[in-house]
Amino acid sequence: MKIPIRIVVGLIVLFALGVGLLAFLNRPISKEAVNEKLEQHLTKIVEKNDSLSSALLTIYSNQTGYLGQFAVGIKNQVSDQPVQIDSQYHAASVGKTMLAAIYGLLVDEGKLSFDDKINTWLDAQILKGLFVVNGTDYSDQVTIRNLLSHTSGVGDYFAGPVKHGKSILEIMASTPDRSFTPQELISFTRDNQEPVGLPGETFYYSDTGYILLGLILESLEGKPYSEILEKKLFEPLGMNDSYLMFDQDEPADIVGIYVNGMDYSNKNALSIDWSGGGVVTTMDDLLTFMKALEHGALLSDEVYRQMTDFSGRYDKGIYYGMGMMYFDFSELSFLLGSMTDVYGGVGSTGTYVLYDKKKDTYFIANFGSLDFAEKGIEELVKIRMIYDRMIVE
């Protein structure tokens, strides 16, 4: 899931119009006007993008007491059922933040260390060929921290280049009802991809690494990953509308999720995510989860400090910790120098749960389309420009 962020063209246009007009357009407005403008903006996004069926947004601020929740559009492109603010949706790689949090809990419980070697729990057959560089197998040097921070050197089944045959996205498109097991996803990388470097040497975003992390959890806890999520996160936090897709009795009932024009919300191929991001959730549940992380209700200060050590450079202005991204807007564009930074979970389908520590404000959204891997963050900039105009009483 690569998210290259470019300078937002609309901001450049505004800048060119002149400081006076810019000041007029950014004049303070009431909370009611902010709500109206956000609703209008989301409506315009859905209407102008054929790859979307809906847009969901929640903004909550402890600093101002503001809570705005918006749901625009329909459940999917063949439905006339309106989307709701409590609609369930596939959270993509936001699930990585949840998996990382579970590892943090286990560190706090003394069951493991971030620097433990992964071959303690995974046998040689699973690791075979994944970490071989220049004829040497480095699998015995890979740590939990390496996998969580995307520095293990393993390939990426979702977006990495393949030596031969079809990519995962091409396989999904040709056989959308095919189910993928975690072992099959690991095998895809083993058979079709190359390691990108030695453990600890290079940052390289890898869904394969997070599948390995899911298998480690199952080995350590002796239960399915879906049950680990329930016992460690969903039940304790009261996240009653969250679950791991394909691991429940009833079929998932979620809003549309589009990849190259096809809706995968009812397709087995969505099983490619699993522990890399297969969680179904709601905006309220994600707000509960992120608040628990930030308020110390879930992890110790030391463990969360390590989780939010954003030392991995993902791209210009984007950094990575453990299961979380950090956006430095001043680095993304000089036009955004006054915009405060945010961090949290981000998915390639334009879904995120992000926290602005300076303003104690949470931003949660779902667009549900691979076309919004980049656009979702660009729209966040525009959404924040509207919200930041609100008059604080």
C-alpha positions in Angstrom: 0.0 0.0 0.0 2.0 2.9 -1.3 0.6 6.4 -0.8 2.7 9.0 -2.7 1.4 12.4 -1.6 1.8 15.3 -4.0 1.2 19.0 -3.4 -2.6 19.6 -3.5 -3.3 21.5 -6.7 -6.2 23.3 -5.3 -4.0 24.9 -2.6 -1.6 26.2 -5.2 -4.5 27.8 -7.1 -5.7 29.5 -3.9 -2.2 30.8 -3.3 -2.0 32.2 -6.8 -5.2 34.1 -6.3 -3.5 36.3 -3.7 -3.2 36.8 0.0 -6.3 39.0 0.3 -8.7 36.6 -1.4 -7.2 33.7 0.5 -7.8 35.5 3.8 -11.4 36.1 2.8 -11.9 32.4 1.9 -10.4 31.4 5.2 -12.3 33.8 7.4 -13.7 32.3 10.7 -17.2 30.7 10.5 -19.6 29.2 12.9 -19.8 25.5 13.8 -23.1 25.3 11.9 -21.4 26.7 8.8 -18.5 24.3 9.2 -20.9 21.4 9.3 -22.7 22.6 6.2 -19.5 23.1 4.3 -18.2 19.6 5.3 -21.4 18.0 4.2 -21.3 19.8 0.9 -17.7 19.0 0.4 -18.2 15.2 1.0 -21.3 15.3 -1.3 -19.2 16.8 -4.1 -16.5 14.2 -3.6 -18.9 11.3 -4.0 -20.7 13.0 -7.0 -17.5 13.6 -8.9 -15.8 10.3 -8.4 -17.4 7.3 -10.1 -15.2 4.9 -8.1 -17.0 5.8 -4.8 -20.4 5.0 -3.5 -20.1 6.8 -0.2 -17.9 8.9 2.1 -17.9 8.7 5.9 -16.3 11.3 8.2 -16.0 11.9 12.0 -14.1 14.7 13.6 -13.9 14.8 17.4 -11.9 17.3 19.5 -11.3 17.1 23.2 -9.9 20.6 23.0 -13.1 22.2 21.6 -15.7 19.6 22.4 -16.6 19.4 18.8 -18.1 16.2 17.4 -19.1 16.2 13.7 -20.2 13.0 12.0 -21.1 12.8 8.3 -22.4 10.0 6.0 -22.9 10.8 2.3 -23.9 8.5 -0.5 -25.3 5.0 -0.7 -24.2 1.6 0.6 -22.9 0.5 -2.8 -23.3 1.4 -6.4 -26.2 -1.0 -7.1 -28.1 0.0 -3.9 -30.4 2.9 -3.1 -29.8 2.3 0.7 -28.3 5.5 2.2 -25.0 5.0 4.1 -25.2 5.8 7.8 -22.7 7.2 10.3 -22.7 3.8 12.0 -22.3 1.8 8.8 -19.7 -0.9 9.0 -16.8 -0.9 6.5 -13.6 -2.7 5.7 -10.8 -0.7 7.4 -7.9 -2.0 5.2 -4.5 -1.3 6.8 -6.0 0.5 9.8 -6.0 -3.2 11.0 -2.2 -3.0 11.2 -2.6 -0.5 14.0 -4.8 -2.9 15.9 -2.3 -5.8 15.3 0.6 -3.6 16.5 -1.5 -2.6 19.6 -2.0 -6.3 20.4 1.8 -6.8 20.3 2.2 -3.8 22.6 -0.2 -5.5 25.1 1.8 -8.7 25.0 5.0 -6.8 25.6 3.4 -5.1 28.6 2.3 -8.6 29.8 5.8 -9.8 29.6 5.0 -12.5 27.0 7.5 -11.2 24.4 9.8 -8.4 23.5 9.8 -6.3 20.3 13.3 -7.5 19.8 12.5 -11.2 20.0 13.5 -13.3 16.9 10.5 -14.4 14.8 11.9 -17.9 14.3 11.0 -18.6 18.0 7.4 -19.0 16.8 7.6 -19.7 13.1 9.2 -22.8 11.7 11.7 -23.0 8.9 9.2 -24.1 6.4 7.1 -20.9 6.7 10.2 -18.7 6.6 11.9 -20.6 3.8 13.1 -18.3 1.0 11.6 -15.1 2.4 14.8 -13.6 3.8 17.5 -15.0 1.5 19.8 -12.3 0.2 22.8 -13.1 -2.0 22.5 -16.8 -1.1 22.4 -16.3 2.7 19.3 -16.9 4.8 18.8 -14.1 7.3 15.5 -15.4 8.8 17.2 -16.1 12.1 18.0 -12.4 12.4 14.5 -10.9 11.9 12.7 -9.5 14.9 9.1 -8.7 15.8 10.2 -5.0 15.7 11.5 -5.5 12.1 8.1 -6.8 11.0 6.0 -4.2 12.8 8.2 -1.3 11.4 8.5 -2.8 7.9 12.3 -3.2 8.1 12.5 -7.0 7.8 13.5 -6.9 4.1 10.6 -9.3 3.1 8.7 -8.6 -0.1 5.2 -7.3 -0.3 2.5 -9.6 -1.8 0.0 -6.8 -2.2 1.9 -4.1 -4.1 5.5 -5.4 -4.6 6.9 -6.4 -8.1 6.6 -10.0 -9.2 9.3 -12.0 -11.0 6.7 -13.8 -13.2 3.0 -14.4 -13.5 0.1 -12.2 -12.3 0.2 -9.7 -9.4 -2.2 -10.3 -6.5 -4.4 -7.5 -7.8 -4.6 -9.1 -11.2 -5.4 -12.5 -9.6 -8.2 -10.8 -7.6 -9.6 -9.2 -10.7 -9.7 -12.4 -12.7 -11.0 -14.6 -9.8 -12.8 -12.3 -7.3 -14.5 -15.2 -5.5 -11.2 -16.9 -4.7 -10.3 -17.2 -1.0 -6.7 -16.7 0.2 -5.3 -18.4 3.3 -2.4 -16.7 5.2 -0.1 -19.5 4.1 -1.0 -18.9 0.4 -0.2 -15.2 0.8 3.2 -16.1 2.3 3.8 -18.6 -0.5 3.0 -15.9 -3.1 5.9 -13.8 -1.8 8.2 -16.8 -1.5 7.5 -18.0 -5.1 7.1 -14.7 -7.0 9.1 -12.0 -5.2 12.5 -11.1 -3.9 13.6 -9.7 -0.5 14.5 -6.0 -0.7 17.4 -6.0 1.8 18.8 -7.3 5.0 16.8 -7.2 8.3 16.9 -3.7 9.8 18.6 -2.2 6.8 15.7 -0.8 4.7 12.2 0.5 5.2 9.9 -1.3 2.8 6.1 -1.5 3.4 5.2 -5.1 3.5 1.8 -6.8 3.9 3.6 -10.1 3.9 5.4 -9.1 7.1 2.0 -8.4 8.8 0.7 -11.8 7.7 3.7 -13.4 9.4 2.9 -11.3 12.5 -0.6 -12.8 12.5 0.7 -16.3 12.3 3.1 -15.6 15.2 0.2 -14.4 17.4 -1.7 -17.5 16.7 1.3 -19.6 17.6 1.9 -17.7 20.8 -1.7 -17.4 22.0 -2.9 -20.8 20.7 -6.1 -19.4 19.2 -7.3 -17.9 15.9 -6.4 -14.3 15.1 -10.1 -13.4 15.0 -10.5 -14.6 18.6 -7.3 -12.7 19.7 -8.7 -9.5 18.3 -12.0 -10.1 20.2 -10.3 -10.9 23.5 -7.5 -8.4 23.5 -9.3 -5.4 21.9 -12.9 -5.5 20.8 -14.4 -6.9 24.0 -12.3 -4.9 26.6 -12.9 -1.7 24.7 -16.5 -2.3 23.9 -15.9 -2.2 20.1 -19.1 -4.2 19.5 -19.4 -3.5 15.8 -15.9 -4.7 14.9 -14.7 -8.1 13.8 -12.3 -9.9 11.5 -13.9 -10.4 8.1 -14.6 -14.0 7.0 -14.3 -15.3 10.6 -17.9 -14.8 11.7 -21.1 -16.9 11.2 -22.9 -14.3 9.0 -21.6 -12.8 5.8 -20.2 -9.3 6.2 -22.6 -6.5 5.6 -20.4 -3.6 4.7 -20.4 -0.5 2.4 -18.8 -0.8 -1.0 -15.1 -1.2 -1.4 -13.8 -0.7 -4.9 -10.6 -1.9 -6.6 -10.3 -0.9 -10.3 -14.0 -0.5 -10.6 -15.1 -3.7 -9.0 -16.9 -3.9 -5.6 -15.3 -6.4 -3.4 -17.5 -6.0 -0.4 -19.1 -9.4 -1.0 -16.2 -11.1 -2.7 -14.0 -13.8 -1.1 -10.9 -12.1 -2.7 -11.0 -9.5 0.1 -9.5 -12.3 2.3 -6.1 -11.1 1.0 -5.9 -8.8 4.0 -6.3 -11.0 7.1 -3.9 -9.7 9.8 -2.6 -7.1 7.4 -6.0 -5.3 7.6 -9.0 -7.5 7.4 -11.0 -5.8 10.1 -14.6 -4.6 9.6 -15.4 -1.7 11.9 -17.2 1.6 12.3 -16.2 5.2 12.9 -17.3 5.1 16.5 -15.4 1.9 17.2 -12.2 3.4 15.7 -12.7 6.6 17.8 -12.9 4.4 20.9 -9.8 2.5 19.9 -7.7 5.5 19.1 -8.7 7.3 22.3 -7.8 4.3 24.3 -4.3 4.3 22.7 -3.8 8.1 23.3 -5.2 8.2 26.9 -3.1 5.3 28.1 -6.1 3.0 28.6 -4.5 0.2 26.5 -0.7 0.4 26.6 2.0 1.6 28.9 3.6 4.9 28.1 6.9 3.2 27.2 5.4 0.7 24.9 3.3 3.4 23.1 6.4 5.5 22.9 8.1 2.8 20.9 5.0 2.2 18.8 5.0 5.9 17.9 8.7 6.2 17.2 8.2 7.4 13.6 11.8 6.8 12.5 11.0 4.9 9.2 10.7 7.2 6.2 7.8 6.0 4.1 7.9 8.9 1.6 8.3 12.7 1.6 6.6 14.0 4.7 5.3 10.6 5.7 6.9 8.4 8.4 6.2 5.1 10.0 6.4 3.6 13.5 4.7 0.3 14.4 1.4 0.0 12.5 1.0 3.8 12.4 1.9 6.6 9.9 2.9 10.1 10.7 2.1 13.0 8.3 4.4 16.1 8.5 2.3 18.6 6.4 5.0 21.3 6.3 7.3 18.8 4.6 4.5 17.7 2.2 4.2 21.3 1.0 5.4 24.7 2.1 1.8 25.8 1.7 0.8 23.6 4.6 3.4 24.9 7.0 0.8 26.1 9.5 -1.2 22.8 9.5 -0.5 20.6 12.5 0.8 17.1 12.0 -1.3 13.9 12.5 -0.6 10.2 13.0 -2.5 6.9 13.2 -3.8 4.1 11.0 -4.2 4.5 7.3 -5.5 2.2 4.6 -5.0 2.1 0.9 -8.8 2.5 0.2 -9.0 6.0 1.6 -9.7 4.9 5.1 -8.0 6.3 8.2 -8.1 7.1 11.9 -5.7 10.0 12.7 -4.9 12.0 15.7 -3.7 15.6 16.0 -1.8 15.7 19.3 -1.3 19.4 19.4 -5.0 20.1 19.0 -6.2 16.9 20.7 -8.4 16.2 17.7 -9.3 12.9 15.9 -10.1 12.5 12.2 -11.7 9.3 11.0 -12.9 8.7 7.4 -13.7 6.0 4.9 -14.0 6.5 1.1 -13.7 2.8 0.2 -11.8 2.9 -3.0 -8.2 2.1 -4.0 -8.4 5.2 -6.1 -8.3 7.1 -2.8 -5.0 5.8 -1.5 -3.6 9.2 -2.2 -6.8 11.2 -2.7 -8.0 10.4 0.8 -5.1 12.3 2.3 -5.5 15.1 -0.1 -9.1 15.4 0.9 -8.1 15.3 4.6 -6.1 18.5 3.9 -9.2 20.2 2.4 -11.4 18.9 5.2 -9.0 20.3 7.8 -8.9 23.6 6.1 -12.7 23.8 6.5 -12.7 22.6 10.1 -9.9 24.9 11.1 -12.0 27.9 10.2 -14.5 27.1 13.0 -15.0 29.8 15.6 -14.2 28.3 19.0 -16.6 29.6 21.6 
